Every structure is written in structure tokens, then in C-alpha cells.
Amino acid sequence: MEKNVGGLDRTARLIGGPILVAIGVALLAGYLDIGLAGTVGLAVTALILVAGAIFVITGTTQKCPANQVAGINTYDK
């Protein structure tokens, strides 16, 4: 797969991804409370962690399968 993430798109992923991961970790550790208990709260926390991890990975590798499927290319050679 060719690189398809660059510029502002990459910057947003590399800033937003770690923030989402930190929020997910804080939720798991009990430092934050989003008002959702039990399985729903755990599912939301997992979703936040996974989204953050995906943003970090796609920003770092500059390759995003979703961008490829959608035909989006923000990478400028």
C-alpha cells in the first residue's frame, strides 16, 4: 500500500491519537468518569483506546486502509 496520509491529516492523527489513548488509559485507571457504568462504559473506553491507537499507527506509517477505500490521499510527495 502506498502512503496516503500527510500534511494536516497526519498532524491531526499524531496529536489526537495520543490524546485519545491517554483518555482511554485514564478511564481504565478510574481517573476520569464519563457516567457510563458496566459493560457500556468498558465498551466506550475500549473504542476510545482503539481509535487512538489507529490514529497513532496510521499517522506514523502514513498509510490508512480507510483512506485507500474512500479514495482519499493527503500525502504530498
C-alpha positions as CSV (number, residue, x, y, z in Angstrom):
1,M,0.0,0.0,0.0
2,E,1.3,3.5,-0.9
3,K,1.4,6.3,1.6
4,N,-1.9,8.3,1.7
5,V,-1.7,10.3,4.9
6,G,0.2,13.5,5.1
7,G,0.0,17.2,5.9
8,L,-2.7,18.4,8.3
9,D,-4.3,14.9,8.3
10,R,-1.1,13.3,9.6
11,T,-0.6,16.1,12.2
12,A,-4.1,15.7,13.5
13,R,-3.7,12.0,13.8
14,L,-0.3,12.3,15.6
15,I,-1.8,14.8,18.1
16,G,-5.3,13.4,18.5
17,G,-4.2,9.7,18.7
18,P,-2.1,10.0,21.9
19,I,-4.7,12.2,23.5
20,L,-7.4,9.6,22.9
21,V,-5.1,6.9,24.2
22,A,-4.4,8.9,27.3
23,I,-8.1,9.5,27.9
24,G,-8.7,5.7,27.5
25,V,-6.0,4.9,30.0
26,A,-7.3,7.5,32.4
27,L,-10.8,5.9,32.1
28,L,-9.5,2.4,32.7
29,A,-7.5,3.6,35.7
30,G,-10.5,5.4,37.2
31,Y,-9.1,8.9,36.9
32,L,-12.0,10.0,34.6
33,D,-15.7,9.2,34.8
34,I,-17.9,9.5,31.8
35,G,-21.0,8.5,33.6
36,L,-21.4,5.1,31.9
37,A,-21.2,2.0,34.1
38,G,-20.5,-1.6,33.4
39,T,-20.2,-3.1,30.0
40,V,-21.2,0.1,28.2
41,G,-18.6,2.1,29.9
42,L,-16.0,-0.5,29.2
43,A,-17.0,-0.7,25.5
44,V,-16.8,3.1,25.2
45,T,-13.3,3.0,26.8
46,A,-12.2,0.3,24.5
47,L,-13.5,2.2,21.5
48,I,-11.6,5.3,22.6
49,L,-8.4,3.3,23.1
50,V,-8.6,1.5,19.7
51,A,-9.4,4.8,17.8
52,G,-6.4,6.5,19.4
53,A,-4.1,3.5,18.6
54,I,-5.4,3.5,15.0
55,F,-4.7,7.2,14.7
56,V,-1.2,6.8,16.1
57,I,-0.4,3.9,13.7
58,T,-1.8,5.5,10.6
59,G,-0.2,8.8,11.4
60,T,3.2,7.2,12.0
61,T,3.1,4.8,8.9
62,Q,1.3,7.4,6.8
63,K,-0.8,4.5,5.4
64,C,-4.6,4.3,6.1
65,P,-6.7,1.5,4.6
66,A,-9.9,3.5,5.1
67,N,-8.4,6.4,3.1
68,Q,-7.5,4.0,0.3
69,V,-11.0,2.5,0.2
70,A,-12.5,6.1,0.1
71,G,-10.0,7.2,-2.5
72,I,-8.6,9.9,-0.2
73,N,-4.9,10.8,-0.5
74,T,-3.5,13.7,1.6
75,Y,0.1,12.6,1.1
76,D,2.1,15.1,-0.9
77,K,5.4,13.7,-2.3
